[in-house]
Amino acid sequence: MAWLLTLVSALNVDHDASPARPVVSRRLYPRTFSWQRLTDIPWPIRHGHRMAPAAAAAPGPGKLLGLFLLAQRIVSGLGEPTAHDLQAKMNMPCAVSSGEMNVGATIFITKTEQPFAICLRRNQLVDRMVRKVGRWTDCDELPGLMGLSRPGRRLLFVDVGANIGACSLLMAANGHRVISFEPVPQTFRALASGFAANNFDPGVTITLVNAAASTERGVAEIRTAKKNAGHSITGGVNKSTTVAKNDPAFFTFAIETTTLDSIVHEPVDLMKIDTQGHELKALRGAHRLLSTKMVRTIYFEFDPLLMLAGGEEDPAALLRLLDSYGYRIEGYPNKTSVVQPSAFDALVARTKQGWLLPNKYRVKWLDLIARVRS
C-alpha cells in the first residue's frame, strides 16, 4: 500500500524534486508521458524512469483505476528479481493490440549471462533469431566496448535504432543506464513492453524515445519491411527514399524526428547507431555531443547502398564527418585495423561492389567503431 500511496502522490508533484520517481515514457518529442498521463497508453508500455516533467493534472476515475492496476503489478514484483521470476513471464502476451506486426507477440527470456525478458513477435527476422539462438549476436561485442565503471556513476549507453531492444535490454541487464531511440510505432510498443517485463536495479535509468534521431525536429515517413522491422528506411524530414510508398513488402508509417543534441545532455560511454542508412543524418544532429567529445565510443553500421537508398549522395561523408570531429575509425579489414582518411572512398567502393561478388567474398556492410583520438 505504501507503493500505491507513493504513486498516487506523484500525480501532483514536481518530478525534478524527486529524482528517483519513475515515470512512463512514450515519446520525448513532442510529448512526454509521466504518471499524470498514465492511462493514456496501455499497460504493456507503462515503463520508464525519470524524464522531463509534464503538466500536473488532477486524476480522474480512469487514471486512478489504471494507477491502481499498475501499483498492483509493481507491488507484486517488489524485491530482487530472480531467474524464477523471469521464467514465470515466459510466453506471456506483450505489445497487445498494437498493430499487425505485433500480433501474437510474447515474452521470451534470453540465454545471456544476465538473462532478461524481451518482447518477441512471430514473423520478424530479429525476433526469430533471438528465439532460436537465445540472444541477438550483433550485441555481443557491446559490453566490452563500454569501458570501466567510475565510482558513483553508472555508464550510459545510447541506442539509436533500438528495434525491440535486444541491445538496450542487454546493457540494462548489465547495470548500465540506457537511452533508446526507436521511431517505428509498432516496434516501439514491443521495445517498451520488453522493458516493462523486467525489474532492473533502481539505479538503471531508462529513457525510451519514440522518434528517429535525425538532423532536425519534425515529421517524416519511414518504410518498414513487413518481415524485418529492423529494415526501416527514412530520408528524414521532407526527404524521400528509393523504396516506393506502395511497395507491398513494406509498411509506411508517419514518424517523428528529433536530434541527439536535444535529447542527450551528459557524457555517453557508448553509442550504437544502426539506422539503415540514416546514420549520417543522426550524427549531423549531434554537433554539440561530437564537438565536445561527450561521446567516447560510437559503434555504427556502415552500409553505403542503404545510405544511397535513404537519399545520401556521398556515403563517405559519414566517415569524413567523424574524422573532422577528432574520431579514429576502426574495424576494417579486421576489428583492430584503423581506417585512414585516405582510404574512405575506397572503402565505400569496396562495399558497393561487394553485392556483385559471390557470397564468400562479399562485404555488404561493415560494423565500424569510432573512438576519440588520444
C-alpha positions as CSV (number, residue, x, y, z in Angstrom):
1,M,0.0,0.0,0.0
2,A,2.9,2.3,0.6
3,W,3.8,2.0,-3.1
4,L,0.3,2.8,-4.1
5,L,0.3,5.9,-2.0
6,T,3.6,7.0,-3.4
7,L,2.4,6.6,-6.9
8,V,-0.8,8.5,-6.3
9,S,1.1,11.3,-4.7
10,A,3.3,11.5,-7.7
11,L,0.3,12.8,-9.7
12,N,0.7,16.3,-8.4
13,V,4.4,16.7,-7.7
14,D,7.3,18.4,-9.4
15,H,9.3,15.5,-10.8
16,D,12.5,17.5,-10.6
17,A,12.1,17.5,-6.8
18,S,12.0,13.7,-6.7
19,P,14.8,12.3,-9.0
20,A,14.2,8.7,-8.1
21,R,10.5,8.8,-9.1
22,P,9.8,6.6,-12.1
23,V,7.7,7.9,-14.9
24,V,6.2,6.5,-18.1
25,S,7.8,7.4,-21.4
26,R,6.3,7.0,-24.8
27,R,7.5,10.0,-26.8
28,L,10.1,12.5,-25.7
29,Y,9.2,14.7,-28.7
30,P,6.8,16.3,-28.9
31,R,5.0,14.7,-25.9
32,T,6.5,13.3,-22.7
33,F,4.4,10.8,-20.7
34,S,4.6,10.8,-17.0
35,W,2.4,9.5,-14.1
36,Q,0.0,12.3,-14.9
37,R,-0.9,10.7,-18.2
38,L,-0.5,7.1,-17.0
39,T,-3.7,5.8,-18.6
40,D,-3.1,7.4,-22.0
41,I,-1.2,4.3,-23.0
42,P,-1.9,0.6,-22.3
43,W,-0.2,-1.4,-19.6
44,P,2.4,-3.2,-21.8
45,I,4.4,0.0,-22.4
46,R,4.0,1.7,-19.0
47,H,7.6,1.6,-18.0
48,G,10.5,4.1,-17.8
49,H,12.4,6.3,-15.5
50,R,12.7,10.0,-14.8
51,M,12.3,12.3,-17.8
52,A,11.2,15.9,-18.2
53,P,8.2,16.9,-16.0
54,A,4.8,17.1,-17.6
55,A,2.0,19.4,-16.6
56,A,0.2,18.3,-13.4
57,A,-3.4,17.1,-13.8
58,A,-6.0,16.0,-11.3
59,P,-6.5,12.2,-11.6
60,G,-9.9,11.2,-12.8
61,P,-11.6,7.8,-12.1
62,G,-10.0,6.2,-15.2
63,K,-6.5,7.4,-14.2
64,L,-6.9,6.2,-10.6
65,L,-8.1,2.7,-11.8
66,G,-5.1,2.4,-14.2
67,L,-2.8,3.6,-11.4
68,F,-4.2,1.1,-9.0
69,L,-3.7,-1.8,-11.5
70,L,-0.2,-0.6,-12.2
71,A,0.5,-0.4,-8.5
72,Q,-0.7,-4.0,-8.0
73,R,1.8,-5.1,-10.6
74,I,4.6,-3.2,-9.1
75,V,3.8,-4.3,-5.5
76,S,3.7,-7.9,-6.6
77,G,7.1,-7.5,-8.2
78,L,8.9,-5.9,-5.2
79,G,12.3,-7.4,-4.3
80,E,15.2,-8.5,-6.3
81,P,14.3,-10.4,-9.5
82,T,15.2,-14.0,-9.7
83,A,15.6,-16.4,-12.6
84,H,12.4,-18.0,-11.5
85,D,10.6,-14.6,-11.6
86,L,11.7,-14.1,-15.2
87,Q,10.9,-17.6,-16.3
88,A,7.4,-17.2,-14.9
89,K,6.9,-14.5,-17.5
90,M,7.9,-16.7,-20.4
91,N,5.3,-16.7,-23.2
92,M,3.2,-14.1,-21.6
93,P,1.4,-11.8,-24.2
94,C,3.1,-8.5,-24.9
95,A,2.5,-5.4,-27.0
96,V,-1.1,-6.3,-27.1
97,S,-3.4,-4.6,-29.6
98,S,-0.6,-2.6,-31.1
99,G,-0.7,-3.4,-34.8
100,E,-0.2,-6.1,-37.4
101,M,3.5,-6.6,-36.8
102,N,2.9,-7.3,-33.1
103,V,0.1,-9.9,-33.4
104,G,0.9,-12.9,-31.3
105,A,3.9,-11.2,-29.6
106,T,5.1,-12.9,-26.4
107,I,7.7,-12.5,-23.7
108,F,10.9,-14.5,-24.1
109,I,13.7,-15.0,-21.6
110,T,17.2,-14.7,-23.1
111,K,20.0,-17.2,-22.6
112,T,22.6,-14.4,-21.9
113,E,24.9,-14.3,-18.9
114,Q,22.4,-11.8,-17.3
115,P,19.0,-13.1,-18.5
116,F,16.3,-10.6,-19.3
117,A,12.8,-10.5,-20.7
118,I,12.2,-9.3,-24.2
119,C,9.0,-9.0,-26.3
120,L,9.3,-11.1,-29.5
121,R,7.0,-11.0,-32.5
122,R,6.0,-14.0,-34.6
123,N,7.2,-13.2,-38.1
124,Q,10.1,-10.8,-37.7
125,L,13.7,-11.7,-38.6
126,V,15.5,-10.4,-35.5
127,D,12.8,-11.8,-33.2
128,R,13.1,-15.3,-34.8
129,M,16.9,-15.3,-34.4
130,V,16.7,-14.2,-30.7
131,R,14.2,-17.0,-30.1
132,K,16.4,-19.6,-31.9
133,V,19.9,-18.6,-30.5
134,G,18.8,-17.1,-27.2
135,R,20.2,-13.7,-27.9
136,W,20.9,-11.2,-30.7
137,T,24.5,-11.9,-31.6
138,D,25.0,-8.4,-33.1
139,C,25.0,-7.1,-29.5
140,D,27.8,-9.5,-28.2
141,E,30.6,-7.0,-28.7
142,L,28.9,-4.1,-27.0
143,P,29.5,-4.8,-23.3
144,G,33.3,-5.0,-24.0
145,L,33.2,-1.5,-25.6
146,M,31.5,0.2,-22.6
147,G,34.7,0.7,-20.6
148,L,35.2,0.6,-16.8
149,S,32.6,2.0,-14.4
150,R,33.5,5.0,-12.4
151,P,32.8,5.5,-8.7
152,G,29.4,7.0,-8.1
153,R,28.4,7.0,-11.8
154,R,26.8,4.3,-13.9
155,L,27.9,4.1,-17.5
156,L,25.5,5.4,-20.2
157,F,24.6,3.5,-23.3
158,V,22.7,5.3,-26.1
159,D,20.9,3.0,-28.6
160,V,20.0,4.8,-31.9
161,G,17.8,2.4,-33.8
162,A,16.9,0.1,-30.9
163,N,14.4,-2.1,-32.7
164,I,12.8,-4.4,-30.0
165,G,15.7,-3.6,-27.6
166,A,17.9,-6.7,-27.8
167,C,21.0,-4.5,-27.2
168,S,19.3,-1.9,-24.9
169,L,17.9,-4.6,-22.6
170,L,21.3,-6.4,-22.6
171,M,23.0,-3.3,-21.4
172,A,20.3,-2.5,-18.8
173,A,20.6,-6.1,-17.5
174,N,24.4,-5.5,-17.1
175,G,23.6,-2.5,-14.9
176,H,24.1,0.4,-17.4
177,R,21.8,3.4,-17.9
178,V,20.1,3.4,-21.3
179,I,18.6,5.9,-23.7
180,S,16.9,4.2,-26.7
181,F,15.5,5.7,-29.9
182,E,13.0,3.7,-32.0
183,P,10.8,5.6,-34.5
184,V,8.5,2.8,-35.8
185,P,5.4,3.0,-33.7
186,Q,4.6,-0.8,-33.5
187,T,8.2,-1.7,-32.9
188,F,8.4,0.9,-30.2
189,R,5.5,-0.8,-28.4
190,A,7.4,-4.1,-28.4
191,L,10.5,-2.3,-27.2
192,A,8.7,-0.7,-24.3
193,S,6.8,-3.9,-23.5
194,G,10.2,-5.7,-23.1
195,F,11.4,-3.1,-20.6
196,A,8.1,-3.3,-18.7
197,A,8.6,-7.1,-18.3
198,N,11.9,-6.6,-16.4
199,N,12.7,-5.4,-12.9
200,F,16.1,-3.9,-13.3
201,D,18.1,-2.4,-10.5
202,P,16.6,1.0,-9.4
203,G,19.8,2.8,-10.5
204,V,19.4,1.7,-14.1
205,T,17.5,4.6,-15.6
206,I,15.7,4.1,-18.8
207,T,14.7,6.7,-21.4
208,L,12.7,5.5,-24.4
209,V,12.3,7.9,-27.3
210,N,9.6,7.2,-30.0
211,A,11.3,9.2,-32.7
212,A,14.1,9.0,-35.2
213,A,17.4,10.7,-34.4
214,S,18.0,13.0,-37.4
215,T,19.1,16.5,-38.4
216,E,16.1,18.3,-37.1
217,R,12.8,18.0,-35.2
218,G,9.8,17.3,-37.4
219,V,7.7,14.7,-39.1
220,A,8.8,12.2,-41.7
221,E,7.8,8.9,-43.3
222,I,9.5,5.6,-42.8
223,R,9.3,2.4,-44.9
224,T,9.4,-0.8,-42.8
225,A,9.9,-4.3,-44.2
226,K,6.9,-6.4,-43.2
227,K,9.0,-9.4,-42.3
228,N,12.0,-7.5,-40.9
229,A,11.1,-4.4,-38.9
230,G,14.8,-3.7,-38.4
231,H,15.0,-2.9,-42.1
232,S,13.3,0.5,-41.8
233,I,14.4,3.3,-44.2
234,T,13.7,7.0,-43.9
235,G,15.0,10.0,-45.7
236,G,14.2,12.3,-42.8
237,V,12.0,15.5,-42.8
238,N,10.7,16.3,-46.3
239,K,13.0,13.7,-47.9
240,S,12.1,10.7,-49.9
241,T,13.7,7.2,-50.2
242,T,14.1,4.8,-53.1
243,V,11.5,2.5,-51.6
244,A,8.2,3.0,-53.3
245,K,5.4,4.1,-51.0
246,N,3.1,1.3,-52.4
247,D,5.7,-1.4,-52.2
248,P,3.7,-4.4,-50.9
249,A,6.7,-5.7,-49.0
250,F,6.8,-2.6,-46.8
251,F,4.6,-0.8,-44.3
252,T,4.6,3.0,-44.4
253,F,4.5,4.9,-41.1
254,A,4.4,8.6,-40.2
255,I,7.1,9.2,-37.6
256,E,8.6,12.0,-35.6
257,T,12.2,13.1,-35.8
258,T,14.4,14.7,-33.2
259,T,18.1,15.3,-32.7
260,L,20.6,13.7,-30.4
261,D,21.8,17.1,-29.1
262,S,18.2,17.9,-27.9
263,I,17.9,14.6,-26.0
264,V,21.3,13.6,-24.6
265,H,22.8,16.0,-22.1
266,E,25.5,14.1,-20.4
267,P,28.7,12.1,-21.3
268,V,28.0,8.9,-23.3
269,D,30.2,5.9,-22.8
270,L,29.0,4.0,-25.9
271,M,26.6,5.0,-28.6
272,K,25.3,2.3,-31.0
273,I,23.8,3.6,-34.3
274,D,22.0,1.2,-36.7
275,T,19.5,3.2,-38.6
276,Q,19.6,1.6,-42.0
277,G,21.3,4.4,-43.9
278,H,20.3,7.3,-41.7
279,E,23.5,7.3,-39.6
280,L,24.9,10.4,-41.2
281,K,21.8,12.5,-40.5
282,A,21.7,11.2,-37.0
283,L,25.3,12.3,-36.4
284,R,24.7,15.7,-38.1
285,G,22.1,16.3,-35.3
286,A,24.8,15.6,-32.7
287,H,27.2,18.6,-33.3
288,R,27.4,19.6,-29.6
289,L,28.0,16.0,-28.4
290,L,30.7,15.3,-31.0
291,S,32.5,18.6,-30.9
292,T,32.8,18.4,-27.1
293,K,33.8,14.7,-27.3
294,M,30.9,13.9,-25.0
295,V,30.6,10.5,-26.8
296,R,33.5,8.3,-26.0
297,T,32.9,5.5,-28.5
298,I,30.5,5.0,-31.4
299,Y,29.6,1.6,-32.8
300,F,27.9,2.0,-36.1
301,E,26.7,0.2,-39.2
302,F,28.2,1.5,-42.4
303,D,26.1,0.5,-45.5
304,P,26.7,2.8,-48.5
305,L,23.9,1.3,-50.5
306,L,21.4,1.8,-47.8
307,M,22.6,5.4,-47.3
308,L,22.0,6.0,-51.1
309,A,18.5,4.5,-50.7
310,G,17.9,6.9,-47.9
311,G,18.8,9.9,-50.1
312,E,22.5,10.4,-49.3
313,E,24.7,11.3,-52.2
314,D,28.1,10.6,-50.7
315,P,28.3,7.8,-48.1
316,A,32.0,8.6,-47.4
317,A,30.8,11.9,-45.9
318,L,29.8,9.9,-42.7
319,L,33.4,8.8,-42.2
320,R,34.8,12.2,-43.0
321,L,32.4,13.8,-40.5
322,L,33.6,11.6,-37.7
323,D,37.2,12.3,-38.7
324,S,36.6,16.1,-38.7
325,Y,35.4,15.8,-35.0
326,G,38.5,14.0,-34.0
327,Y,37.4,10.4,-34.1
328,R,39.5,7.5,-35.3
329,I,37.7,4.9,-37.4
330,E,38.4,1.2,-36.7
331,G,37.1,-2.1,-37.9
332,Y,38.3,-2.9,-41.5
333,P,39.7,-5.2,-42.7
334,N,39.7,-6.6,-39.2
335,K,38.4,-5.3,-35.8
336,T,41.7,-3.8,-34.8
337,S,42.5,-2.1,-38.1
338,V,42.4,1.7,-38.3
339,V,40.8,3.1,-41.5
340,Q,42.9,6.0,-42.7
341,P,41.0,9.0,-44.2
342,S,42.8,8.5,-47.5
343,A,41.0,5.1,-47.7
344,F,37.4,6.3,-47.0
345,D,36.4,6.5,-50.7
346,A,38.0,3.1,-51.5
347,L,36.1,1.5,-48.6
348,V,32.8,2.8,-50.0
349,A,33.6,1.4,-53.4
350,R,34.5,-1.9,-51.8
351,T,31.2,-2.3,-50.0
352,K,29.2,-1.2,-53.0
353,Q,31.0,-3.7,-55.3
354,G,30.6,-6.4,-52.7
355,W,27.0,-7.1,-53.7
356,L,28.2,-8.3,-57.1
357,L,30.6,-10.8,-55.7
358,P,30.0,-14.5,-54.7
359,N,28.8,-14.7,-51.1
360,K,32.1,-15.8,-49.6
361,Y,33.8,-12.6,-50.9
362,R,31.0,-10.1,-50.2
363,V,31.4,-7.1,-47.9
364,K,27.8,-5.9,-47.9
365,W,28.1,-3.6,-44.9
366,L,30.5,-3.0,-42.1
367,D,30.2,-2.6,-38.3
368,L,32.8,0.1,-37.6
369,I,33.9,1.7,-34.4
370,A,34.7,5.4,-33.9
371,R,36.9,6.4,-30.9
372,V,38.1,9.7,-29.7
373,R,41.7,10.2,-30.9
374,S,44.1,10.2,-28.0
